[in-house]
Amino acid sequence: MRHFISVADLTPEEIQNILDRSLEWKKEFKEKGENEPILKGKTLGMLFQKPSLRTRVSFELAMVQLGGYAFYLSPNEVKLGQRESVADVARVLSGYVDVIMARVFAHRHILELAKFSSAPVINGLSDFNHPCQAIADFFTIQENKGALKGLKLAFVGDGNNVATSLLFTATKLGTDFAIATPEGYELDPAVVRLAQEFARESGSKIVETHDPYEAVDGADVIYTDVWTSMGQEEETEKRLRVFPPYQVNQKLVEAAKEDVIVMHCLPAHRGQEITDEVADGPHSVLFTQAENRMHAQKGILAWSLEAI
């Protein structure tokens, strides 16, 4: 069964196939206003613990545009692991639908859903990683830059779930990855060790630093994310003191390549991790990146349902 839990579980060929097919579907949709309904008769159940604009809308429309049907289950409707055990939810829901997408707080809930589900489970986000976002991001990079191998992606900020999936994807596909974090906010060493194994196969280079200018030197892509993720609200004040040197501003952008693109998975806290000047400036691809979530989800859904 093709669960989509982590990019680390996929081969480079599978990842590239998802990216290439997603690009084809975007082009087809832009030209014709519709896609071939390859998922006609298929149903997606969307299970949310965390609210989301992009994840919900992009998955629902991706499924509909490929001919299927999608429905949303809100946090209060299911109360995953509270009102009913995760295992029981997995058994029941997978009896109704062809594929499940879940957006959760704890990664163990994704793993438990996959263990007990008779339908493929897609990780729409967990505290460990965010693989759907990474697929959309590399879709956007490929769309803007062409080939991915040999490019340099610089992540500036917290070594969080988004950074984890970007690192896995980069090292699977031969993209160099540099990350600048404050001390104490680095990526999990186990994540880096696994990515180093992928890098040895693909030829990627990994750089970990506390200096954002070192990270962005020679970068083709600068990526940032919020300093305080959902579920970390009690750390907000401390993080607001620690992270200001890691703001993506015009000065930092000018330290990268002249044609660098700037990315953010959104929602953005403007004036914190990114300035208005950069978010709305000529290097920004933030809103193309957000639009591409919808087309990238088509690739993920089709892969999970073995339609590609």
C-alpha positions in Angstrom: 0.0 0.0 0.0 1.3 3.4 -1.0 1.2 5.5 2.2 2.7 8.9 1.8 4.2 9.5 5.2 7.6 10.9 4.5 9.6 11.8 1.4 12.3 9.7 2.9 10.2 6.6 2.0 10.1 7.3 -1.7 12.8 6.7 -4.3 14.2 9.6 -6.3 12.5 8.3 -9.4 9.1 8.2 -7.6 9.6 11.8 -6.3 10.6 13.0 -9.8 7.6 11.3 -11.4 5.2 13.0 -9.0 6.8 16.4 -9.8 6.8 15.8 -13.5 3.2 14.6 -13.6 2.1 17.5 -11.4 3.7 20.0 -13.8 1.8 18.3 -16.7 -1.5 18.5 -14.8 -0.9 22.2 -14.1 -0.2 22.9 -17.7 -3.2 20.9 -18.8 -5.5 22.8 -16.3 -4.2 26.2 -17.4 -4.7 25.4 -21.1 -8.0 23.5 -20.9 -9.6 24.6 -17.6 -9.8 20.9 -16.6 -7.9 17.7 -16.1 -8.4 14.2 -17.3 -10.6 12.6 -14.6 -8.2 9.7 -13.8 -9.6 9.4 -10.2 -13.2 9.2 -11.2 -15.2 7.3 -8.6 -12.5 7.7 -5.9 -13.1 9.3 -2.6 -10.8 11.2 -0.3 -11.5 11.7 3.4 -9.7 14.7 4.9 -9.0 14.4 8.6 -7.9 17.5 10.5 -6.6 18.2 14.0 -5.0 21.4 12.9 -6.9 24.0 10.7 -5.5 25.0 7.4 -6.3 27.2 4.4 -3.9 25.7 1.8 -4.0 22.0 2.8 -7.8 21.8 2.8 -8.5 23.7 -0.3 -5.7 22.3 -2.4 -6.5 18.7 -1.5 -10.2 19.1 -2.1 -9.8 20.8 -5.4 -7.0 18.5 -6.6 -9.3 15.5 -5.9 -12.3 17.1 -7.7 -10.2 18.3 -10.7 -9.0 14.7 -11.2 -12.6 13.5 -11.1 -12.9 12.3 -7.5 -14.8 13.4 -4.4 -13.4 14.8 -1.2 -14.9 15.7 2.2 -13.6 17.5 5.2 -13.7 16.2 8.8 -13.1 19.1 11.3 -11.1 18.7 14.6 -14.3 18.8 16.6 -16.1 16.2 14.5 -13.7 13.4 15.1 -11.4 14.4 18.1 -8.8 12.0 16.9 -7.5 9.9 19.8 -9.9 11.5 22.3 -13.5 10.7 21.4 -12.4 7.6 19.6 -9.0 5.8 19.3 -6.8 6.5 16.3 -6.9 2.8 15.4 -10.7 2.7 15.4 -10.9 5.9 13.3 -8.5 4.4 10.8 -10.5 1.1 10.5 -13.8 2.9 10.2 -12.8 5.7 7.8 -10.8 3.4 5.5 -13.9 1.3 5.1 -15.6 4.3 3.5 -13.0 6.0 1.4 -10.2 5.2 -1.0 -7.6 7.4 0.5 -7.2 9.4 3.8 -5.3 12.7 4.2 -4.6 13.6 7.8 -3.2 16.8 9.3 -2.2 16.2 12.9 -0.1 17.5 15.8 1.7 14.3 16.8 3.5 12.2 14.1 2.6 9.0 16.0 -1.0 9.6 15.0 -0.1 9.5 11.3 1.9 6.3 11.9 -1.0 4.7 13.8 -3.5 5.7 11.1 -1.3 4.0 8.5 -0.9 0.9 10.6 -4.6 0.3 11.0 -6.0 1.8 7.7 -7.0 -0.4 4.8 -6.6 2.6 2.5 -3.5 4.7 1.8 -2.8 7.5 4.3 -1.3 10.8 3.2 0.6 12.9 5.8 -0.9 16.4 5.4 1.4 17.6 8.2 2.8 16.4 11.5 5.1 17.7 14.1 7.9 15.7 12.5 7.6 16.5 8.9 5.5 18.1 6.1 6.1 16.0 2.9 3.2 17.5 0.9 4.7 20.9 1.3 8.1 19.8 0.2 6.7 18.2 -3.0 4.9 21.5 -3.9 8.1 23.4 -3.1 10.3 21.3 -5.3 7.6 21.5 -8.0 7.9 25.3 -7.7 11.7 25.2 -7.8 11.7 23.0 -10.9 9.1 25.2 -12.6 11.3 28.3 -12.0 14.8 26.8 -12.3 14.5 23.7 -14.5 16.7 20.9 -13.4 17.0 20.4 -9.6 20.4 18.6 -9.4 23.2 21.0 -8.4 21.0 23.8 -7.2 21.4 25.2 -3.7 18.5 25.7 -1.3 19.1 27.7 1.9 16.7 27.4 4.7 16.8 30.2 7.3 15.0 29.9 10.7 13.8 27.0 12.8 14.9 23.4 12.1 11.3 22.4 12.1 9.0 19.9 10.2 9.1 21.9 7.0 12.9 22.0 7.0 13.0 18.2 7.7 11.0 17.4 4.5 12.9 19.9 2.4 16.2 18.3 3.5 14.9 14.8 2.7 13.7 15.9 -0.8 16.8 17.9 -1.6 19.2 15.1 -0.7 17.0 12.6 -2.6 17.1 14.7 -5.8 20.7 16.0 -5.7 20.0 19.6 -4.5 22.5 21.1 -2.1 20.9 22.1 1.2 22.2 24.7 3.7 20.3 25.5 6.9 21.0 28.4 9.3 19.4 28.2 12.7 19.9 29.8 16.2 21.7 27.6 18.6 19.3 25.1 20.2 17.0 25.1 17.2 18.9 22.9 14.8 17.5 19.9 12.9 17.2 16.6 14.7 20.6 14.9 14.4 18.9 11.6 13.4 17.2 13.5 10.5 20.5 14.8 9.3 22.2 11.4 9.5 19.4 9.9 7.4 19.7 12.7 4.9 23.5 12.2 4.7 22.8 8.7 3.5 20.6 10.1 0.7 23.2 12.7 -0.1 25.9 10.1 -0.6 23.7 8.5 -3.3 22.7 11.8 -5.0 25.8 13.9 -4.6 24.1 16.6 -2.5 26.0 18.7 0.0 24.6 19.5 3.5 25.7 22.6 5.4 24.5 23.3 9.0 25.4 26.8 10.3 24.3 29.5 12.8 25.2 32.2 10.2 22.4 33.0 7.8 24.8 34.8 5.4 26.9 31.7 5.2 23.8 29.7 4.4 22.6 31.9 1.6 26.0 32.4 -0.1 25.5 31.1 -3.6 21.9 30.1 -3.0 19.4 29.6 -5.8 16.6 29.4 -3.3 16.0 31.1 0.1 13.3 29.5 2.2 11.9 30.6 5.5 9.0 29.7 7.8 7.3 31.0 10.9 9.5 31.2 14.0 6.7 29.7 16.2 4.7 26.8 14.8 1.2 25.9 15.8 1.4 24.1 19.1 4.4 26.0 20.3 2.6 29.2 21.4 4.0 29.0 24.9 7.5 29.6 23.4 6.5 32.7 21.4 8.1 35.3 23.6 11.4 33.5 23.8 11.5 32.8 20.1 10.8 36.5 19.3 14.0 37.3 21.2 16.1 34.6 19.6 15.2 34.7 15.9 15.4 38.3 14.6 18.9 37.8 13.2 17.4 35.1 11.0 14.9 37.4 9.3 14.8 37.1 5.5 15.1 40.8 4.5 16.5 42.6 1.4 20.1 42.6 2.8 20.1 38.8 3.2 18.5 38.3 -0.3 21.3 40.4 -1.8 23.9 38.1 -0.3 22.5 35.2 -2.5 22.6 34.7 -6.2 21.2 37.5 -8.3 18.4 35.4 -9.6 17.5 33.8 -6.3 13.9 32.9 -5.6 12.4 33.4 -2.1 9.9 30.9 -0.7 7.7 30.6 2.4 5.1 27.9 3.0 2.6 30.4 4.5 1.0 31.7 6.6 3.7 34.3 7.0 4.2 36.6 10.0 5.3 39.6 8.0 7.8 41.7 9.8 9.1 38.7 11.7 10.7 35.9 9.6 10.2 37.8 6.3 9.7 41.5 5.4 7.0 42.9 3.2 9.7 44.2 0.8 10.9 40.6 0.2 7.5 38.8 0.4 6.1 41.2 -2.2 9.3 41.8 -4.1 10.7 40.5 -7.5 12.4 37.5 -6.0 9.3 36.2 -4.2 7.4 33.1 -5.5 5.3 32.8 -2.4 1.9 32.8 -4.1 2.9 30.7 -7.1 4.2 28.3 -4.5 0.8 28.3 -2.7 -1.1 27.8 -5.9 1.2 24.9 -6.8 0.1 23.0 -3.6 -3.1 22.2 -5.5 -1.3 20.7 -8.5 1.3 18.9 -6.4 -1.5 17.2 -4.4 -2.7 15.8 -7.7 0.6 14.0 -8.1 0.6 12.8 -4.5 -3.0 11.5 -4.7 -2.4 9.8 -8.0 0.8 8.2 -6.7 -1.0 6.9 -3.5 -3.9 5.5 -5.6 -1.4 3.9 -8.0 -2.8 6.0 -10.9 0.8 6.9 -11.9 
